[in-house]
Amino acid sequence: EVVECDPAQEHFIYHSWHCSAYERKLCDRGLCYYIPMVFSNNAAYYEYFLNVNVAMVSVSPMDRHGYFNFSVNTGVAAPITRVADIVIVEVNENMPKVHGGYDECIHISNVDYIVEGYHEPFNYGDREHTTEIDRKIAGHILPYLVDGATLQLGVGSMPNALGKLIAKSDLKDLGMHTELCSDAFLSLYKAGKLTNTRKSIDKGKGVFGCAIGSADLFDWLEDNHGIAAYPLEYVNRPSIIAQIDNMVSINSCVAVDLYGQVAAESSGSRQISGTGGQLDFLVGASASKGGKAFICMSSTYNDKDGKLHSRIVPLFNGDIITSPRSQVYFIVTEYGIINLEGRSTWERAEMIISIAHPDFRDELIREAEKMKIWRRSNKY
């Protein structure tokens, strides 16, 4: 409402470091501006670069010691409240009390104003309905997982599909170290797969920064000593992630080009989400002993007119690069899985085209030839 009341932006300029559906509409109207940010730097941005006059955060009810729990917002809440001139907490009786590694609470002595009222119960349900393509992609990844692996699952229906597939597998003693905790992890826990007992750090604890999902997920997080919520400066820090043996990062993207560059936050120049933690986990997981980092996508999409387009393109033209080719390793579509590590430009082009939709492969080969990254000996 504040944004709508000041369209000339004379008094209020709206910024976001991860665009929601509503914020995308504001961006289209020139009323919202994106702040590029990797989430591991979230705390540093507030501490060193951003001036915060007023911070308002949701919390669970105060305990008998005077502490409000940041709950499923622990990943981002503390850094903001530490630097704000005025701190307002909105008490939500439905927010689960979540145990943490550090900075999961704020004491009433550090709060300026408290807002109370009625809130509808949380129940986002199974927001990500899996498709046959999701299940095929998950099936390609499953053989690469080992007992004792620690998982990070990103946003989207494919990670949800993988969680359900792992729940039915023979894998055991898996761990959780993830920016976003979703119902996929609850599925693993219910299946007896998620124990966190073989983690190199935070042994016995499932670590996360933020959570979104069903009422069952929030019930599981409530007062669970097997869970630890941390700020994203810890969860997403590549040097922390790299300490976890067999760390597996699984994220999705919008498109990939023939060099292996990944666009995961924009469609052309239009910002649709944010950099988030993808690059953090790519760097961290690839540096982990036995670690692997997967980028997943369907090979095609349909535009609003129903026309089919390839998500694999020759070369990006205006799309924001979320992850550079030098940090991209495993790429997965419904047509297969490839590992670009140590590969030259022509080898990358060949491998990437091999997992493109068959209807677009010849066109991609012609473009690769124009780009001088195609050899006559290539297989496709």
C-alpha positions in Angstrom: 0.0 0.0 0.0 2.9 2.4 0.8 4.3 1.8 -2.7 1.0 2.4 -4.4 0.5 5.6 -2.4 3.8 7.1 -3.6 4.2 6.1 -7.3 6.5 9.1 -7.9 8.8 7.7 -5.3 9.3 11.1 -3.7 9.3 9.7 -0.2 9.6 5.9 -0.5 11.7 3.7 -2.8 11.0 0.0 -2.6 13.9 -2.5 -2.9 14.0 -6.3 -2.7 16.8 -8.9 -2.7 14.4 -11.7 -3.8 11.4 -10.8 -5.9 8.0 -12.4 -5.1 5.1 -12.6 -7.6 3.8 -9.3 -6.3 7.2 -7.6 -6.5 7.7 -8.8 -10.1 4.5 -6.8 -10.9 5.9 -3.8 -9.1 9.2 -4.1 -11.0 7.3 -4.1 -14.3 5.8 -0.8 -13.3 9.1 0.7 -12.2 8.1 0.6 -8.5 10.5 -2.0 -7.2 14.3 -2.4 -7.6 16.3 -5.5 -7.1 19.4 -5.6 -4.9 21.8 -8.3 -6.3 22.9 -10.4 -3.3 24.2 -13.9 -2.6 22.5 -15.0 0.6 25.8 -15.8 2.4 26.4 -12.0 2.4 23.0 -11.2 3.8 24.2 -10.2 7.2 27.2 -8.2 5.9 24.9 -6.2 3.6 22.9 -5.0 6.6 25.9 -4.4 8.8 28.1 -2.5 6.4 26.0 -1.2 3.5 22.3 -0.7 4.2 20.8 1.8 6.6 17.7 0.3 8.3 15.4 2.8 10.0 12.6 0.4 10.9 12.6 -3.4 11.0 9.4 -5.4 11.4 9.7 -9.2 11.8 7.3 -12.0 12.6 8.1 -13.9 15.8 6.5 -16.7 18.0 5.0 -15.7 21.3 7.5 -14.5 24.0 8.8 -17.2 26.4 9.0 -16.8 30.2 12.6 -15.5 29.9 11.5 -12.6 27.6 12.7 -14.0 24.3 10.8 -14.0 21.0 11.8 -16.7 18.6 12.5 -15.8 14.9 11.1 -19.3 14.0 11.2 -20.1 10.3 12.7 -16.6 9.5 15.9 -17.2 11.5 17.9 -17.1 8.3 17.4 -13.4 7.7 15.8 -11.8 10.8 18.7 -11.2 13.3 21.0 -9.2 11.0 18.1 -6.7 10.3 17.1 -6.2 13.9 20.7 -5.7 15.0 21.2 -2.6 12.9 17.7 -1.1 12.8 16.9 2.2 14.6 13.4 0.9 15.5 12.5 -2.8 16.0 8.9 -4.0 15.7 7.9 -7.6 16.3 4.6 -9.0 15.1 3.7 -11.9 17.4 2.2 -14.8 15.4 0.8 -17.6 17.6 1.2 -20.0 14.7 4.9 -19.5 14.3 6.7 -22.6 15.6 9.4 -22.2 18.2 12.5 -23.5 16.5 15.8 -24.3 18.2 18.8 -22.7 16.7 22.6 -22.6 16.4 22.7 -18.9 17.2 20.7 -15.7 16.6 17.4 -17.5 16.6 15.8 -15.2 19.2 15.5 -11.5 20.2 15.0 -10.4 23.8 12.2 -8.0 24.7 14.8 -5.4 25.9 15.9 -5.0 22.2 12.3 -4.5 20.9 10.7 -1.1 20.6 7.1 -2.1 19.6 5.0 -5.3 19.7 2.1 -6.0 17.4 -0.4 -8.6 18.4 -3.6 -10.0 16.7 -5.2 -13.0 15.2 -3.5 -14.9 12.4 -4.8 -17.7 10.2 -3.0 -21.0 10.7 -0.2 -21.7 8.3 -0.9 -24.4 5.8 0.8 -23.9 2.4 0.2 -27.6 1.7 2.0 -29.4 -1.1 2.6 -26.2 -3.1 4.8 -27.9 -5.6 3.0 -30.5 -7.6 5.4 -32.9 -9.2 5.3 -33.8 -12.9 6.5 -36.8 -14.9 9.5 -34.6 -16.0 10.3 -33.8 -12.4 10.3 -37.5 -11.6 12.6 -38.3 -14.6 15.1 -35.7 -13.5 15.0 -37.0 -9.9 15.6 -40.5 -11.3 18.8 -39.3 -13.0 20.1 -37.8 -9.8 19.3 -40.7 -7.4 22.2 -43.0 -8.5 24.7 -40.3 -7.6 23.6 -40.1 -3.9 25.3 -42.2 -1.2 24.5 -43.2 2.3 25.4 -40.5 4.8 25.1 -37.7 2.2 23.9 -34.3 3.4 21.3 -32.6 1.2 20.4 -29.0 0.2 17.2 -28.9 -1.8 16.3 -25.6 -3.6 12.9 -24.2 -4.5 10.6 -26.0 -7.0 8.7 -29.1 -7.7 11.8 -31.2 -8.7 13.5 -31.2 -5.3 10.1 -32.3 -3.9 10.0 -35.1 -6.4 13.5 -36.2 -5.4 12.6 -36.2 -1.7 9.7 -38.5 -2.4 11.9 -40.8 -4.5 14.7 -40.9 -1.9 12.0 -41.8 0.7 11.3 -45.0 -1.2 15.0 -45.8 -1.9 17.5 -47.8 0.1 19.5 -44.7 1.1 20.1 -44.2 4.8 21.5 -41.8 7.4 21.1 -38.7 5.3 21.6 -35.2 6.6 20.1 -31.8 6.1 22.0 -28.5 5.6 19.8 -26.3 3.5 18.8 -22.7 3.0 15.1 -23.7 2.6 13.5 -26.5 4.6 10.5 -27.9 2.8 8.1 -30.9 3.0 10.7 -32.9 1.1 12.8 -33.2 4.2 9.7 -34.1 6.3 9.1 -37.0 3.8 12.7 -38.1 4.3 12.3 -38.0 8.1 9.1 -39.9 8.1 10.7 -42.6 5.9 13.6 -43.0 8.4 16.1 -41.6 5.9 17.0 -38.3 7.6 19.1 -38.9 10.8 21.9 -36.3 10.5 24.1 -38.8 12.4 26.9 -38.9 9.8 27.3 -35.2 9.2 30.8 -33.7 9.5 29.6 -30.7 11.4 26.3 -30.0 13.4 26.1 -33.8 13.9 22.7 -34.9 14.9 21.1 -31.6 13.8 19.2 -30.8 10.6 20.3 -27.3 9.7 18.2 -24.7 7.8 17.8 -21.0 7.4 14.1 -20.5 6.4 11.1 -22.8 6.0 7.9 -22.9 4.0 5.5 -25.8 3.6 2.6 -27.6 5.2 1.2 -27.4 8.7 2.8 -30.8 9.3 6.2 -29.4 8.4 5.8 -26.6 11.0 4.6 -29.1 13.6 7.8 -31.1 12.9 10.0 -28.0 13.4 8.2 -27.0 16.7 10.5 -27.6 19.7 12.5 -30.2 17.8 16.0 -30.7 19.3 17.0 -32.5 16.1 16.7 -29.2 14.2 18.9 -26.1 14.3 18.0 -22.8 12.5 20.9 -20.5 11.7 21.3 -17.2 10.0 22.1 -17.5 6.3 25.6 -16.1 6.9 26.3 -19.6 8.4 24.0 -21.8 6.4 25.0 -20.5 3.0 28.7 -19.8 3.7 30.7 -21.8 1.2 33.5 -22.4 3.6 31.0 -23.9 6.1 29.3 -26.0 3.4 32.7 -27.3 2.2 33.4 -28.8 5.6 30.5 -31.3 5.2 31.6 -34.5 3.5 29.3 -35.8 0.7 27.4 -32.5 0.5 24.9 -32.6 -2.3 23.3 -29.4 -3.6 20.3 -29.6 -5.9 18.9 -26.4 -7.5 16.8 -25.5 -10.5 17.2 -22.8 -13.1 15.4 -21.0 -15.9 17.9 -21.7 -18.7 21.4 -22.8 -19.6 23.5 -21.7 -22.6 26.0 -23.8 -24.6 28.9 -22.5 -22.5 27.3 -23.9 -19.3 26.3 -20.5 -17.9 23.1 -20.7 -15.8 20.3 -18.1 -15.6 18.1 -18.8 -12.5 16.7 -15.4 -11.6 15.6 -13.6 -14.7 13.7 -14.0 -18.0 15.7 -11.8 -20.3 16.4 -8.6 -18.3 13.2 -9.1 -16.2 13.9 -10.0 -12.6 11.7 -12.9 -11.6 13.3 -14.1 -8.3 16.9 -13.6 -7.0 20.4 -14.9 -6.9 19.5 -16.6 -3.6 21.8 -19.3 -2.4 22.4 -21.2 -5.6 26.0 -19.9 -6.2 26.8 -20.3 -2.5 25.9 -24.0 -2.5 27.5 -24.6 -5.9 30.8 -23.4 -4.6 30.5 -25.1 -1.2 29.3 -28.5 -2.4 31.9 -28.7 -5.1 34.6 -28.1 -2.5 33.2 -30.7 -0.2 34.9 -34.1 0.0 32.7 -36.3 -2.2 30.4 -33.4 -2.8 28.3 -32.8 -5.9 26.2 -29.8 -7.2 23.3 -30.3 -9.6 21.5 -27.8 -11.7 18.1 -29.1 -12.9 15.5 -27.9 -15.4 13.0 -29.2 -17.9 14.4 -29.1 -21.4 11.5 -26.9 -22.7 8.7 -24.6 -21.7 5.6 -23.3 -23.4 5.0 -19.5 -23.7 1.6 -17.9 -23.1 0.5 -18.8 -26.7 1.5 -22.4 -26.3 4.6 -22.3 -28.4 7.4 -24.6 -27.3 10.8 -23.2 -26.5 14.1 -24.7 -25.5 15.6 -23.9 -22.1 19.0 -24.6 -23.6 20.0 -21.6 -25.7 23.1 -20.9 -27.7 24.2 -17.8 -25.8 22.4 -15.6 -23.3 21.4 -12.2 -24.6 20.4 -10.0 -21.6 19.6 -12.8 -19.2 21.2 -12.4 -15.8 23.9 -15.0 -15.1 23.3 -16.5 -11.7 26.1 -19.1 -11.8 29.1 -18.7 -14.1 30.3 -21.6 -16.3 33.4 -22.0 -14.2 31.3 -23.1 -11.2 28.7 -25.3 -13.0 29.2 -29.0 -13.0 26.2 -31.4 -13.1 23.3 -30.3 -15.3 20.2 -32.4 -15.5 17.1 -32.5 -17.7 14.6 -35.2 -18.4 16.8 -36.4 -21.2 19.8 -37.1 -19.0 22.6 -35.9 -16.7 26.0 -34.5 -17.6 29.1 -33.3 -15.7 30.9 -30.4 -17.2 33.9 -30.4 -14.8 37.2 -30.1 -16.7 35.4 -29.9 -20.1 36.4 -27.6 -23.0 34.0 -25.4 -24.8 33.3 -27.8 -27.6 32.9 -30.7 -25.2 30.5 -28.7 -23.1 28.4 -27.8 -26.2 28.3 -31.5 -27.2 27.2 -32.6 -23.8 24.7 -29.9 -23.2 23.1 -30.5 -26.6 22.8 -34.2 -25.7 20.3 -33.4 -22.9 18.3 -30.8 -25.0 14.9 -31.6 -26.4 15.4 -33.6 -29.6 13.4 -31.1 -31.6 16.0 -28.3 -30.9 19.3 -30.2 -31.2 19.9 -29.6 -34.9 19.3 -25.9 -34.4 21.7 -25.8 -31.4 24.4 -27.6 -33.4 24.1 -25.0 -36.2 24.5 -22.2 -33.6 27.4 -24.0 -31.9 29.1 -24.1 -35.3 28.7 -20.3 -35.7 30.2 -19.9 -32.2 33.2 -22.0 -33.2 32.6 -24.5 -30.4 31.5 -27.4 -32.6 33.9 -30.1 -34.0 33.2 -32.5 -36.9 33.9 -35.4 -34.6 31.1 -34.4 -32.3 28.6 -37.1 -31.6 25.3 -35.2 -32.0 
